Amino acid sequence: QVQLVESGGGSVQPGGSLRLSCAASGFTRNYYVITWFRLAPGKKREGVSCISALDGSTTYADSVKGRFTISRDNAKNTVYLQLNSLEPEDTAVYFCAADVNPGTSCIGTIHYPDIYDYWGQGTQVTVSS
């Protein structure tokens, strides 16, 4: 059974940084993607960034390009999301999710959260002065 556990959230001032971690376990194949989503009060769930386990390719939402960086440590089975230049609008609960469907990729999938099979419990990020 795939399990995802997020950590690293917290409260920072605007312009600050955080690094989120998504510890993954239970994968039996290497063709899956992990995407970070976020959910803010009163807003729709938004795909933030995706990374492919197969080839390491990545995608980003326009709202975070140049500020957030996704990466992976295969030895630790962990995906990271580095959040820099944080803005109050980045305040949300951040979730990592895995899509394990054969042939999946990061192309376009961050816009379709319903296709993701496994989700973590989320970690709160609050950006406020």
C-alpha distance (Angstrom), angle and dihedral (degrees) to the residues before:
residue distance angle dihedral
Q1 . . .
V2 3.78 . .
Q3 3.77 115.2 .
L4 3.78 128.4 -172.3
V5 3.78 123.8 -168.0
E6 3.80 121.8 -174.1
S7 3.77 126.6 -157.6
G8 3.78 140.1 160.3
G9 3.77 102.8 71.6
G10 3.77 122.5 136.8
S11 3.78 147.0 128.8
V12 3.79 121.9 -63.3
Q13 3.75 138.7 163.9
P14 3.80 121.7 -107.6
G15 3.78 109.7 -76.0
G16 3.77 92.0 28.9
S17 3.78 130.1 122.0
L18 3.78 139.3 -128.5
R19 3.78 134.9 177.8
L20 3.77 118.3 -142.7
S21 3.79 122.3 -159.5
C22 3.78 130.2 -155.5
A23 3.79 112.7 -165.1
A24 3.79 109.0 -158.9
S25 3.78 130.8 -165.5
G26 3.77 140.3 164.3
F27 3.80 100.4 47.9
T28 3.79 113.6 146.4
R29 3.80 97.5 -175.6
N30 3.79 133.7 37.5
Y31 3.80 98.9 -132.9
Y32 3.74 100.6 94.0
V33 3.75 136.3 104.2
I34 3.76 130.8 -139.8
T35 3.76 119.6 -149.8
W36 3.76 131.8 -173.3
F37 3.78 113.7 -136.4
R38 3.77 128.7 -178.1
L39 3.77 133.9 -154.7
A40 3.77 121.8 -160.6
P41 3.81 125.2 -174.3
G42 3.77 110.9 -83.4
K43 3.79 93.8 6.6
K44 3.78 136.0 99.5
R45 3.76 121.2 -103.4
E46 3.80 108.2 -87.8
G47 3.77 129.0 -155.6
V48 3.79 108.2 -131.7
S49 3.79 108.4 177.4
C50 3.79 140.1 -14.9
I51 3.79 135.6 -158.2
S52 3.77 128.7 -168.9
A53 3.79 118.9 -133.3
L54 3.79 89.6 -155.3
D55 3.78 101.2 57.8
G56 3.80 107.0 -2.6
S57 3.79 93.7 -115.4
T58 3.79 115.0 156.6
T59 3.79 141.5 -159.7
Y60 3.78 132.4 -167.7
A61 3.76 136.6 -160.7
D62 3.80 112.2 -112.3
S63 3.80 89.6 -118.2
V64 3.81 92.5 65.4
K65 3.79 104.5 30.9
G66 3.77 111.1 129.8
R67 3.81 92.5 15.6
F68 3.82 105.6 59.6
T69 3.79 127.1 51.2
I70 3.78 126.5 -166.6
S71 3.78 121.3 -156.4
R72 3.78 140.8 159.2
D73 3.77 138.8 -139.7
N74 3.78 106.2 -155.2
A75 3.79 93.1 -170.6
K76 3.79 90.0 58.9
N77 3.82 95.5 35.1
T78 3.76 87.5 -129.1
V79 3.79 133.4 134.9
Y80 3.77 119.0 -156.4
L81 3.78 133.0 -157.8
Q82 3.78 114.6 -160.4
L83 3.79 110.4 -157.3
N84 3.80 115.2 -161.3
S85 3.79 132.8 171.5
L86 3.77 89.7 21.1
E87 3.77 119.1 -159.6
P88 3.80 130.3 -161.5
E89 3.81 87.0 -108.9
D90 3.81 88.5 65.3
T91 3.80 90.4 67.1
A92 3.79 107.1 121.0
V93 3.77 145.7 106.8
Y94 3.79 107.0 -81.7
F95 3.79 119.9 -147.2
C96 3.76 131.7 -175.3
A97 3.77 117.6 -145.3
A98 3.79 135.9 -176.2
D99 3.79 129.5 -140.9
V100 3.80 109.3 -162.1
N101 3.79 99.4 174.8
P102 3.82 113.3 132.4
G103 3.76 111.4 -99.2
T104 3.77 94.6 18.4
S105 3.77 120.3 151.2
C106 3.76 139.6 171.6
I107 3.79 92.3 -103.5
G108 3.78 105.8 114.5
T109 3.79 96.7 -24.9
I110 3.80 95.2 109.1
H111 3.81 86.9 72.1
Y112 3.81 94.0 58.2
P113 3.81 110.9 58.9
D114 3.81 92.1 167.8
I115 3.80 91.8 72.1
Y116 3.79 92.7 61.5
D117 3.76 114.8 105.4
Y118 3.77 104.2 -162.1
W119 3.79 133.1 35.0
G120 3.75 136.9 -172.7
Q121 3.77 124.4 -133.2
G122 3.80 95.1 -103.7
T123 3.78 136.3 -119.0
Q124 3.80 125.6 -125.1
V125 3.79 121.0 -120.5
T126 3.80 116.4 -170.9
V127 3.79 122.3 -175.6
S128 3.77 113.2 -170.5
S129 3.77 140.8 137.1
